[in-house]
Amino acid sequence: MVRKRKVLSPRSFWFLAQRKGASMKSRLFIIPILLGASSVQAEYKPIKPSTDPNPVVTIKGDTLTYIGGINENGLTALSEAIRDVRRGQIKKMVVNSGGGDTKPGIFIGSIIADLKPHLTIETGCFSSCANFLAPAAASITINENAFLGWHGNDRGFEIVAAQKGLTLREHLRASVQGQADNFKDPDGKPVDMEAYLDEAVPTIQALIAKEAALYKRMGLANDTFAICGVGSRFDDRLSGEQLGWGFSIADMARLGLPPVKYKGRGRYENNPAFKQWLIQLKPKDCIP
């Protein structure tokens, strides 16, 4: 279970970053996101979205289902699942994902952009799922007590660095410097900080460029929805197990996302899952 942490900062946390619950993968590591659940309302206990490292991807008729984390395994499973589908066969998609890695998320988002299905969110779509899958859909239906939420994309690194008056390299160095002595490379040697930064900086910059290209291909004017709450401006609004932000149905339309509807009682942003995991932001909050 990933421990509670403040996530109104970029979605990805690189190797050595001083973040609770960070998982490691190669020289660069990206956090598998969300969260252990606890009940906040007696009548309903919010359920965590799936971050299964081996996602289940199936096709039945005209419906594609993706359950699990956003990772290389999921990309492989999705690619294999759609290999023999007929053009125009996939009309609908069901997703339950707590997010995952940026690079495979971009590729998965590109596939979904080609398919352009009507997306239904069961339980939740968070992090890379919200960054890359949801915006690629023709429309989005959020089932009762499910949620669509963000906690930043890789461009958030540059935004936070600029807020602090630092270069991206300086920001990454400051973020990880205090922990450098506690980590070893695969050979058991102390990590070479400058070598790490030589790799991390261009990798992040390349991912930022790929994110922008995908959003442009989707027809989105910008990625405001994905970077709205990065930095520390809203940390004092986080409580309990809240890990990111979401928007009302009307505000998602204002931010240029596909048409969204909530298949539940009452206002979407008042549902137990939204309130358990997210704070509500508005478009005006997205302007630093």
C-alpha positions in Angstrom: 0.0 0.0 0.0 1.3 3.4 -0.9 1.5 5.7 2.1 -0.2 9.0 2.2 1.7 11.8 0.7 1.1 15.3 -0.7 0.7 15.0 -4.4 -0.2 18.4 -5.5 3.2 18.2 -7.1 4.2 16.5 -10.4 2.7 13.0 -11.0 6.1 11.4 -11.6 8.8 11.2 -8.9 12.3 10.3 -10.2 14.9 8.1 -8.6 16.1 9.4 -5.2 13.3 11.9 -5.0 12.3 12.5 -1.4 8.8 11.2 -1.6 7.0 8.6 0.6 6.1 5.4 -1.1 8.2 5.9 -4.2 8.9 2.7 -6.2 12.1 2.2 -8.2 12.4 1.1 -11.7 15.8 1.2 -13.5 17.7 4.5 -13.1 14.5 6.5 -13.4 11.6 5.6 -11.2 7.9 6.5 -11.4 5.5 6.1 -8.6 2.6 3.7 -8.9 -0.1 5.8 -7.6 -3.1 5.5 -5.4 -3.7 4.5 -2.3 -5.1 2.5 0.5 -8.8 3.1 1.1 -10.7 3.9 4.3 -14.3 4.6 4.7 -15.6 8.2 5.2 -19.2 7.5 5.0 -21.0 4.6 6.6 -23.3 4.0 3.6 -20.4 3.6 1.2 -16.8 2.8 1.4 -14.7 4.2 -1.4 -12.7 1.6 -3.3 -9.2 2.2 -4.7 -8.7 2.0 -8.4 -6.7 -0.9 -9.6 -2.9 -0.6 -9.9 -2.4 -4.3 -10.7 1.0 -4.5 -12.3 -0.4 -7.1 -14.7 -3.4 -5.3 -16.1 -6.4 -7.3 -17.5 -7.2 -6.2 -21.0 -10.2 -7.8 -22.8 -12.4 -7.2 -25.8 -16.0 -8.4 -25.8 -18.0 -7.4 -28.9 -17.6 -3.6 -29.3 -16.3 -3.0 -25.7 -12.6 -2.8 -24.6 -11.9 -3.2 -20.9 -8.7 -2.2 -19.2 -8.3 -2.9 -15.5 -4.9 -2.3 -13.8 -2.0 0.0 -13.7 -0.6 2.0 -16.6 2.7 0.3 -17.4 4.6 -1.6 -20.0 2.6 -4.8 -19.2 -0.6 -3.0 -19.9 0.7 -1.5 -23.1 1.7 -5.0 -24.3 -1.6 -6.5 -23.3 -3.6 -3.7 -25.0 -1.5 -4.0 -28.2 -2.1 -7.7 -28.3 -5.8 -7.4 -27.6 -6.5 -5.0 -30.5 -4.1 -6.7 -32.9 -7.0 -8.4 -34.9 -9.9 -6.0 -34.2 -11.7 -4.7 -37.2 -11.6 -1.0 -38.0 -14.4 0.6 -36.2 -15.2 -2.4 -34.0 -14.4 -0.8 -30.7 -17.1 1.6 -29.8 -16.9 1.6 -26.0 -14.2 1.2 -23.3 -14.4 0.5 -19.6 -11.5 1.5 -17.4 -10.5 1.0 -13.8 -7.0 2.3 -13.2 -5.1 4.1 -10.5 -2.4 5.2 -13.0 1.2 4.5 -13.5 4.1 5.4 -15.8 4.2 8.3 -18.2 5.9 6.7 -21.2 3.6 3.7 -21.6 0.7 6.0 -20.7 1.5 8.1 -23.7 1.5 5.1 -26.0 -1.7 3.7 -24.5 -3.3 7.2 -24.9 -2.3 7.2 -28.5 -4.0 3.9 -29.1 -7.1 5.1 -27.4 -7.1 8.3 -29.5 -7.1 6.1 -32.6 -10.0 4.0 -31.3 -11.9 7.0 -29.9 -14.3 5.0 -27.8 -17.0 6.2 -25.4 -15.3 5.7 -22.0 -16.9 4.5 -18.8 -14.9 4.9 -15.6 -15.5 2.2 -13.0 -14.1 2.9 -9.5 -11.6 5.5 -10.7 -9.2 6.8 -13.4 -6.3 8.6 -11.8 -2.9 9.9 -12.7 -1.7 8.6 -16.1 -5.1 7.2 -16.8 -6.6 10.7 -16.3 -3.7 12.4 -18.2 -3.7 10.2 -21.3 -6.7 7.8 -21.5 -9.6 9.9 -20.5 -8.8 12.9 -22.8 -8.5 10.5 -25.8 -12.0 9.3 -25.5 -15.1 10.5 -27.5 -17.0 10.9 -24.3 -16.6 10.1 -20.6 -19.2 8.5 -18.3 -18.2 8.3 -14.6 -20.1 5.6 -12.8 -21.7 6.2 -9.4 -19.1 6.6 -6.7 -16.2 6.6 -9.2 -13.9 9.5 -9.9 -11.6 11.1 -12.5 -8.6 12.7 -10.8 -5.2 14.2 -11.5 -2.0 15.0 -9.6 0.2 16.4 -12.3 2.1 15.3 -15.4 5.8 15.5 -16.3 5.5 19.2 -17.4 4.8 19.8 -13.7 8.5 19.4 -13.0 9.3 22.5 -15.2 6.4 24.4 -13.7 7.5 23.8 -10.1 11.1 24.6 -11.0 10.1 27.9 -12.5 8.0 28.7 -9.5 11.1 28.3 -7.4 13.3 30.3 -9.8 15.3 27.2 -10.7 16.3 25.3 -13.8 14.9 21.8 -14.2 18.3 20.3 -13.3 18.6 22.5 -10.2 15.1 21.5 -9.1 15.8 17.8 -9.5 19.1 18.1 -7.7 17.5 19.9 -4.8 14.7 17.4 -4.6 17.0 14.4 -4.3 20.3 15.7 -2.9 19.5 15.0 0.7 18.8 11.3 0.0 21.7 10.6 -2.4 23.9 8.9 0.2 21.2 6.4 1.1 21.0 4.9 -2.4 23.2 2.6 -4.4 23.3 1.7 -8.1 22.7 -1.9 -9.3 26.4 -2.6 -8.6 26.2 -1.4 -5.0 28.1 1.7 -5.6 27.1 5.2 -4.5 24.8 6.9 -7.0 26.6 9.5 -9.2 24.3 12.5 -8.9 25.5 14.3 -11.9 25.3 11.2 -14.1 21.8 10.7 -12.8 20.8 14.2 -13.7 22.5 13.8 -17.1 20.0 11.1 -17.7 17.0 12.4 -15.9 16.8 15.9 -17.3 16.7 15.0 -21.0 14.4 12.0 -20.3 11.8 14.3 -18.6 12.2 16.9 -21.4 11.5 14.2 -24.0 8.4 13.0 -22.1 7.1 16.6 -21.9 7.5 16.9 -25.6 5.7 13.6 -26.2 2.9 14.7 -23.8 2.4 17.9 -25.8 2.4 16.1 -29.1 -0.3 13.7 -27.9 -2.5 16.5 -26.5 -2.2 18.3 -29.8 -3.2 15.1 -31.7 -6.2 14.8 -29.4 -7.3 18.3 -30.3 -6.7 19.7 -26.9 -5.7 23.4 -26.6 -3.5 22.7 -23.5 -2.9 20.4 -20.6 -4.4 22.7 -17.9 -6.5 20.0 -16.4 -3.3 17.9 -15.8 -1.1 20.6 -14.2 -3.7 22.8 -12.4 -2.7 21.9 -8.9 1.1 21.3 -9.2 3.3 22.9 -6.6 2.5 23.7 -3.0 -0.3 26.3 -3.5 -3.0 23.9 -2.4 -1.2 21.7 0.1 -3.2 23.2 3.0 -6.4 22.1 1.4 -5.4 18.4 1.5 -6.9 16.3 4.3 -7.2 12.7 5.2 -6.2 10.6 2.2 -6.7 13.1 -0.5 -4.0 12.8 -3.1 -4.9 15.0 -6.0 -7.6 17.1 -7.6 -10.7 16.9 -9.7 -13.2 19.2 -11.3 -16.9 19.5 -11.6 -18.6 18.3 -14.8 -19.1 21.8 -16.0 -15.5 22.8 -15.3 -14.2 19.7 -17.2 -16.1 21.0 -20.2 -14.6 24.5 -19.7 -11.1 22.9 -19.7 -11.7 21.3 -23.0 -12.1 17.6 -22.0 -14.4 15.3 -23.9 -18.1 15.5 -22.8 -18.5 14.1 -19.3 -21.5 12.9 -17.5 -21.9 11.4 -14.0 -24.1 8.3 -13.7 -25.0 8.7 -10.1 -27.1 10.5 -7.6 -26.4 14.1 -6.7 -23.5 16.2 -7.9 -20.5 14.4 -9.1 -18.0 16.3 -6.9 -20.1 15.4 -3.8 -19.8 11.7 -4.3 -17.9 9.8 -1.5 -15.0 8.7 -3.7 -14.3 12.2 -5.0 -14.3 13.6 -1.5 -12.2 10.7 -0.2 -9.3 11.0 -2.7 -9.5 14.5 -4.3 -10.0 18.2 -3.6 -12.1 20.2 -6.0 -10.3 22.8 -8.1 -11.8 25.3 -10.6 -10.3 26.7 -13.8 -9.4 30.0 -12.1 -7.3 27.9 -9.6 -5.1 26.8 -12.5 -3.6 30.2 -12.9 -0.6 30.6 -10.5 
